[in-house]
Every structure is written in structure tokens, then in C-alpha cells.
Amino acid sequence: MAKVYKAEFYITDFNDEYQGINDVKEIIEESPTFSWALVHVSDVKESKEFEWDSDLKINHIEATTEDYEEYFKGR
């Protein structure tokens, strides 16, 4: 039997390598990580630009969803 999984995750582009939302979608859909599955990216949200600092909460493995969501407030 087949299944569909919906996953939500955050991608931090601290080196400004992605050229926008479509670039992010393409990179996810073509990732070799998912070579065994069909991947469709339905929605990507983008935060405002900010200065990267190594002391940011999202620069730590213990970062929570709430820590990432702070960058989308007031969008």
C-alpha cells in the first residue's frame, strides 16, 4: 500500500546561496536524499533578511520550532 507523508522543516540560508522560493523548491524536489520517492513542494515561506550571528538560537542543534518561527513574525 502507498502512503503520502507531509513534512514541515526549516532551511536556513546563512550564506545567501538560494535565489528565492523557486530555487528552494527545486533543490528539495531534486535532492538525492529523496531519490527513492516522488517529492512535491506545495508551499515555501520566506522570512525577511537578517544579519547572521553565531549566537542566534537557530544556530544551535537544540533550536525549537518556536525559535525558527520568530523570523516569520511581522512578515
C-alpha positions as CSV (number, residue, x, y, z in Angstrom):
1,M,0.0,0.0,0.0
2,A,1.2,3.5,-0.7
3,K,1.3,6.5,1.7
4,V,1.8,10.2,1.4
5,Y,3.8,12.0,4.2
6,K,3.6,15.7,4.8
7,A,6.8,17.1,6.4
8,E,7.4,20.6,7.6
9,F,11.0,21.7,8.1
10,Y,13.1,24.9,8.1
11,I,16.0,25.6,5.8
12,T,18.4,28.4,6.9
13,D,20.3,30.0,4.0
14,F,23.0,31.8,6.1
15,N,25.3,32.2,3.1
16,D,22.7,33.6,0.7
17,E,23.1,30.8,-1.7
18,Y,19.4,30.3,-2.7
19,Q,18.0,32.6,-5.3
20,G,14.4,32.7,-3.9
21,I,11.5,30.4,-3.2
22,N,11.5,28.6,-6.6
23,D,15.2,27.8,-6.1
24,V,14.4,26.2,-2.7
25,K,11.5,24.2,-4.1
26,E,13.7,22.9,-7.0
27,I,16.6,21.9,-4.6
28,I,14.2,20.0,-2.4
29,E,12.4,18.2,-5.2
30,E,15.7,17.2,-6.9
31,S,17.5,16.3,-3.7
32,P,19.3,12.9,-3.9
33,T,18.1,12.4,-0.3
34,F,14.6,11.8,-1.7
35,S,15.7,9.8,-4.8
36,W,13.6,6.9,-3.7
37,A,10.4,9.0,-3.6
38,L,8.3,11.5,-5.5
39,V,8.5,14.9,-3.8
40,H,6.2,17.8,-4.4
41,V,6.8,21.1,-2.6
42,S,3.5,22.8,-2.2
43,D,4.4,25.9,-0.2
44,V,7.6,27.7,0.8
45,K,7.5,30.8,3.0
46,E,10.4,33.3,3.2
47,S,11.4,35.4,6.2
48,K,12.7,39.0,5.9
49,E,16.5,39.2,5.5
50,F,18.5,39.5,8.7
51,E,22.1,39.5,9.8
52,W,23.5,36.1,10.7
53,D,25.2,35.8,14.0
54,S,26.7,32.6,15.5
55,D,24.9,33.4,18.8
56,L,21.4,33.1,17.2
57,K,19.2,30.4,18.7
58,I,18.6,28.8,15.3
59,N,22.4,28.3,15.0
60,H,22.2,25.6,17.7
61,I,21.0,22.0,17.4
62,E,18.6,22.5,20.3
63,A,16.6,25.2,18.4
64,T,12.9,24.8,18.6
65,T,10.1,25.4,16.1
66,E,9.3,28.5,18.1
67,D,12.9,29.8,17.6
68,Y,12.5,29.4,13.9
69,E,9.0,30.9,13.8
70,E,10.4,34.1,15.4
71,Y,11.8,35.0,11.9
72,F,8.3,35.0,10.4
73,K,6.6,37.3,12.9
74,G,5.7,40.7,11.5
75,R,6.2,39.5,7.9
